[in-house]
Amino acid sequence: MVVSDLDDTLLRSDKSVSEYTKRILSRCRDAGIKVVYATARSARADSIVPVELFDGRIVMNGAVVRINDTVVHCRLIPYQTARPLLMACDRHGLRISSEAGGMHYSNYKVSDVWPHITYFRIVDFSVHDIDTEKLCIPINNPDVVEFIEAQLPEELYLKLSNDGLAMVMHKEATKSKAAAELARLWGIAPDEIAAFGDDLNDIDLLSYAGTGVAMENAHSEVKAIADLICLDNDNDGVAKWLEENVL
C-alpha cells in the first residue's frame, strides 16, 4: 500500500497533480498496490485530486476514512466535548472553527484567513450541537498554543502545521490509525506500506509505515524521523520514488 499526504507532497505548489504522477499511481494500482491519500483537508479534497486513482481516502487527519463512498472508519468529537473548548477560545479572543461535513462552523469570516474557503457559517458556540471532525485555530502567537492545550479534554490532542494552524482532533483520529484500519481491511502488513509526507501531522504516519519517506521540502522534524527522503513536491518526488523503488 502507498499512502501519501496531499498538500506539499503529492500536490504541486499550484495544487495540481501532474500527468506523470497520475500515470505512476495508475501503474501502482495495475501492479496490485493499494493507493491512498491522507490529508488534513475535508472530503472536499476530492475536488482537487483525481478520485479514480485512489482505493482509499483519509481525510480530516484521520477522522474519516472512505473506500469509494463507504465510510469505514470515523472518529468524531462529540459536540458536548467540543463546546467548552470552542467557547473558551471564543472568550479568549481566538478565531476558531468546528469543521464537519465539509463546512466550517466558526466565530469569524474564514475566508479572511483562507480566501479559497467560502464554505463557512458564523454560529453561536453556546448552542452549536454538531459533532465535529476537527477544530481549527489560526495561530500567530506561540502563547496561544499553551492556552489551548490547557483547555483540552483528555480524549483530544493538538497538532500544529507548518502554516501556523492548530488542529484539535480526537486521539483516535490520526493518519497512522486510519492507515492501519485500511491495512487491516485489506490484509496488508505495516512493512508492506510506503508513506509520504512533509508536515508535522505526517510524522505518526511515516513512523507507522514500513517505509516512511519525507519530501525534500518537508519540515526538519519530519525528515529527522523518515527512513528516506525523496525529491520535492514540485519535482514529482512521490511518483519518481515509486517508479525507481517500487515499479
C-alpha positions in Angstrom: 0.0 0.0 0.0 1.1 3.5 -0.8 -0.2 6.3 1.5 0.5 9.9 0.5 -0.3 13.3 2.1 -1.6 15.8 -0.5 -0.5 19.4 0.1 3.2 19.9 -0.5 3.6 16.2 -1.0 1.5 14.6 -3.9 0.2 18.0 -5.0 2.5 20.6 -6.6 2.6 24.1 -5.2 -0.2 25.1 -7.6 -2.4 22.3 -6.1 -2.2 20.2 -9.3 -1.4 16.5 -9.8 1.0 16.1 -12.7 0.2 13.8 -15.6 3.4 11.9 -14.8 2.2 11.3 -11.2 -1.2 10.1 -12.4 0.5 7.6 -14.7 2.7 6.3 -11.9 -0.2 5.9 -9.5 -2.2 4.1 -12.1 0.7 1.7 -12.7 0.9 1.0 -9.0 -2.7 0.0 -8.9 -2.3 -2.1 -12.0 0.5 -3.9 -10.1 -1.9 -4.7 -7.2 -0.7 -1.9 -4.9 -3.4 0.0 -3.0 -3.1 3.7 -3.4 -4.4 6.0 -0.6 -4.3 9.7 0.1 -4.2 11.0 3.7 -4.9 14.7 4.3 -6.0 17.2 7.0 -8.4 18.5 4.4 -12.1 17.7 4.5 -13.8 15.4 2.0 -13.8 18.4 -0.4 -10.2 17.3 -1.2 -11.9 15.1 -3.8 -12.5 18.2 -5.9 -8.8 18.8 -6.4 -7.5 15.3 -7.0 -8.5 12.6 -9.5 -10.5 10.4 -7.1 -10.5 7.4 -9.5 -6.7 7.0 -8.8 -7.3 6.2 -5.1 -8.5 3.0 -3.5 -9.0 4.8 -0.1 -9.2 8.4 1.1 -8.2 9.5 4.6 -9.5 13.0 5.4 -9.5 15.3 8.4 -6.2 14.0 9.6 -7.7 10.5 10.1 -11.1 11.4 11.5 -12.9 9.9 8.5 -11.8 7.1 6.1 -13.6 6.1 2.9 -13.4 3.3 0.4 -15.3 4.5 -2.6 -18.4 6.1 -1.0 -18.4 4.0 2.1 -17.1 5.3 5.5 -15.1 2.5 7.0 -13.5 4.5 9.9 -14.9 7.5 11.8 -13.6 9.3 15.0 -15.6 12.4 15.6 -15.5 14.8 18.6 -19.0 14.9 20.2 -20.3 18.4 20.3 -20.6 18.1 24.1 -16.8 17.7 24.3 -16.0 20.4 21.7 -18.4 23.1 23.0 -16.4 24.1 26.2 -13.2 24.4 24.1 -15.0 26.4 21.4 -16.4 28.8 24.0 -13.2 29.2 25.9 -11.3 30.1 22.7 -14.0 32.4 21.7 -13.9 34.2 25.1 -10.1 34.4 24.8 -10.5 36.3 21.5 -9.2 33.4 19.3 -10.6 32.7 15.9 -11.8 29.1 15.8 -13.9 26.9 13.7 -15.5 23.5 14.0 -15.3 21.5 10.8 -17.9 18.8 9.9 -19.2 17.6 6.6 -17.1 20.0 4.6 -18.5 23.0 6.4 -16.6 25.4 8.8 -18.8 26.5 11.8 -16.9 29.5 13.1 -16.8 32.7 15.1 -15.1 34.6 12.2 -15.2 35.0 8.5 -12.9 32.1 7.5 -12.3 33.5 4.0 -10.5 36.4 5.6 -7.7 33.9 6.5 -8.1 31.4 3.7 -9.7 33.2 0.7 -10.4 29.9 -1.1 -12.6 28.7 1.8 -16.1 30.0 1.2 -18.0 27.2 2.9 -18.4 28.5 6.4 -21.2 29.7 8.8 -20.8 32.0 11.7 -22.5 30.4 14.7 -23.1 30.8 18.4 -21.0 28.1 20.0 -23.1 28.0 23.2 -25.9 26.3 21.2 -23.8 24.6 18.4 -24.8 20.9 18.5 -23.0 19.3 15.6 -20.3 16.6 16.2 -17.0 17.8 14.7 -14.3 16.1 12.7 -11.7 18.7 13.5 -11.3 22.1 15.3 -9.1 24.7 13.6 -7.4 27.7 15.2 -5.1 30.0 13.2 -2.1 30.7 15.4 0.0 33.9 15.4 1.3 33.8 18.9 3.1 30.8 20.5 1.5 31.6 23.9 -1.9 30.7 22.4 -0.8 27.1 22.0 -0.3 26.8 25.7 -3.7 28.3 26.4 -5.4 25.8 24.0 -3.6 22.8 25.5 -4.7 23.9 29.0 -8.3 23.6 27.8 -8.0 20.2 26.1 -10.1 17.3 27.5 -8.1 14.1 27.8 -9.6 12.5 24.7 -8.4 15.3 22.4 -5.0 16.3 21.0 -3.5 19.3 19.3 -1.3 19.3 16.2 0.4 22.3 14.6 1.1 22.6 10.9 3.8 24.5 9.0 1.5 27.4 8.2 0.6 28.2 11.8 -2.7 26.3 12.1 -3.5 24.5 15.3 -5.7 21.5 14.7 -7.6 19.7 17.5 -8.8 16.2 16.9 -9.9 13.0 18.7 -7.0 11.0 19.9 -8.2 8.1 17.7 -8.2 10.4 14.7 -4.6 10.1 13.3 -3.3 9.3 9.9 -1.5 6.3 11.2 -4.6 4.8 12.9 -6.6 5.4 9.7 -4.0 3.8 7.5 -3.8 0.9 9.9 -7.6 0.3 9.6 -7.3 0.2 5.8 -4.4 -2.1 6.1 -6.4 -4.4 8.4 -9.3 -4.4 6.0 -7.1 -5.3 3.0 -4.8 -7.7 4.8 -1.7 -5.6 4.4 1.2 -5.6 7.0 2.8 -2.3 8.1 6.1 -3.3 6.5 4.3 -3.5 3.1 3.3 0.2 3.3 5.2 3.2 2.0 4.1 6.5 3.3 4.9 10.1 2.1 4.6 13.4 3.9 6.0 16.8 4.6 4.3 18.3 7.7 4.3 17.6 11.4 0.9 15.8 11.2 2.5 13.3 8.9 5.1 12.1 11.5 2.9 9.4 13.0 2.1 8.0 9.6 5.7 7.9 8.4 6.7 6.3 11.7 4.0 3.6 11.4 4.7 2.6 7.8 7.4 0.1 6.9 9.0 2.8 4.8 8.4 6.4 5.7 9.5 8.9 3.0 9.8 12.6 3.7 9.7 15.2 0.9 12.8 17.3 0.2 10.6 20.3 1.1 9.5 18.7 4.4 9.7 20.1 7.9 13.1 19.3 9.5 11.3 17.2 12.2 9.7 15.1 9.5 13.0 14.5 7.8 14.5 13.5 11.1 12.2 10.5 11.6 11.9 9.5 8.0 13.6 6.4 6.6 14.3 8.1 3.3 14.0 11.5 1.6 12.7 11.9 -2.0 12.6 14.9 -4.3 10.3 17.8 -3.5 6.6 18.1 -4.5 7.2 20.3 -7.5 9.5 17.7 -8.9 7.1 14.8 -8.6 9.1 13.3 -5.6 6.5 10.7 -4.7 6.0 9.4 -8.2 9.7 9.3 -9.0 10.4 7.4 -5.8 7.7 4.9 -6.6 8.9 4.4 -10.2 12.5 3.9 -9.1 12.0 1.9 -5.9 8.7 0.0 -6.4 7.8 -0.3 -10.0 
